[in-house]
Structure formats: C-alpha cells, structure tokens
Amino acid sequence: MENKEKQPLVQVKHLCKYFKVGRHADLKAVDDVSFDIYKGETVGLVGESGCGKSTTGRCMIRLYEPTKGEVIYDGKDITKLSKAEQKEFCRKVQMIFQNPYASLNSRMTVKEIVGEGLKQHGVPKNEIDKRVQALLETVGLNKDHMSRFPHEFSGGQRQRIGIARALSVDPEFIICDEPISALDVSIQAQVINMLKDLQEERGLTYLFVAHDLSVVKYISDRVVVMYLGMVVEQAETEELYSNPQHPYTKALLSAIPEADPDKAKANRRIPIKGEIPSPINPKQCCRFAERCEYATDRCFNEVPELREVCPGHKVACHLMDEK
C-alpha cells in the first residue's frame, strides 16, 4: 500500500520519550522510532507488553510530550502548532483507548461524553442531540442509550461509545490503542469489522496498536514491530508474515495459534529465552542481543541500523549484513 510518490499523512522521525526515574537514570520507553503512515491505510504497531507501542501512540497525539524527535502531521510538526492549529489538529486526530471503562467519565451520560467534542468545536446545542444519536446508531447503539451512564453498559458497548466519541468530530486519523484487548473474544470480531467498515465509509487512516498478531494481520496494510523502545522490523503485512527477517519477529509469528491441528504440529514454536532487559539507561547495543540465539560480539557492542533489505522491508539486525 505504501506509495513513495505520495507525501505521508503522518511521519514519525527519530521519536524519543524518556521518563526520569532518578537523578541520573532515564527510562527510555521510546528510543529513536521512525515510520510513516499514508492516507487511507492501517499501520499495525506490535510488540510485547512494555515495548513502548502505546507510549509511541500517545506521543503522536501529544498526550505525552516527546523528549526528542518529530511527529509531522499533514506536513506540520505537531509540537510547533499555533493555538488555532492545535485545535484543528485535535479535531483531525483522535484516539480510541484500551480500557473502555477507565477512558469514559463515569459521571457523564453517553450524550455528554459523545457530545463533548461537538460542543468544544462549536456545533450548535440544538444539533448536538441529533448528531449524537446518529453517531450511536453508526456504532450499533440507539437513542435510548443517550441518557445512561458508562457503568450501565457491557465492555463491548463501552468501547462502541469510545469509538462514537472519537468519530464525533469527523477525524482523518485515529490511533487505536489496543481497542479490543479488554473485550470478550465474541465481541472482538464485531469491533474489528466495524472499524474496517468505518474506514471504508469515511476514508479514515489508522495506527492500530496491538499485541494480537492474528488481528493485526487481518486489519493492517503494513506492520511495524517494536522491541524495548526501538523498531526492529517494518514491512507490508503479507511480506512481513510470509518473510520475517528479524529473530524477534520470527519468534512472535511462531507463537500465533494455529486452528488446524496438522499445521499446528508442523509449525515449530521459536522460544525466546531470558528476561526482557531493563529499559532504564540501556546499553548501546542491540536490545534483543541478550535473548537472541544468533547474537555475536558485534550485537553486544553496536546498535543495528534500521535499513531497507528489499523494497518497503526494513530490518534492524546485524545478521542482515551477512546475507
């Protein structure tokens, strides 16, 4: 889906987010992350819990201020916007959060939650009820739900309310931060299919943050794999799943459950040994070296560069130099 002739809608350039955990210690949650997102596509951002994928998404919407680097949206650096540009950016870029209960104000009704963005962006009061009702119907709810509070809904219904809130200001780009991980399996497919339908109907662009690789394969056009705050591989979805190059990516893909018993027996699970190293003041080396069976002395002493090994397929691994 990537088109190098077109300007990306979103460009993440050498993004870093460090948290102070002591006088001389930084927790490097995101460390030199770069990737592009083109209009109308879905980019999956995957990795183990704690790899920095949610922090990356929050920096892209300025819920966290980046420590270093740039996030360029539609040609403009989001950290250098004027007040008027910032308001327009907030309209164009929205987020669907992981926990559909914690992200909804328990003291507000559904009408107030979904209508808040409309009110902030100047929609007349007499139109808000009509717009909120239409949004709820779009996500599979109805006008009878408008006067209820979040605790009166199931997890799946709450996430639908969160999606309606994100859609309320007619955004162009939505960051989906593990939007189905807190939902029952029976509800997950409904929400994923709804997101795909909404993308087709409204021309939306998604960053889909997740750790469920089978879901990412279904919804994404391209995939970015993170490990301990850094990007280790990125490629178009079909290319990544059929031809993974980084040892960490191969291990992740080998862990995807296989429904066919015969295929499950034939597939070899690649175990990842050892514990994830601390992200506090990490060594200047390959972050995966301590857990990689192919690691050499170079891996323990030099950070691998993320480079293109074939068109659209980038890998950060010293093993690529030997091929």
Order of alpha helices (4+ residues) and beta strands (2+ residues): beta-beta-beta-alpha-beta-beta-alpha-beta-alpha-alpha-alpha-beta-alpha-beta-alpha-beta-beta-alpha-alpha-alpha-beta-beta
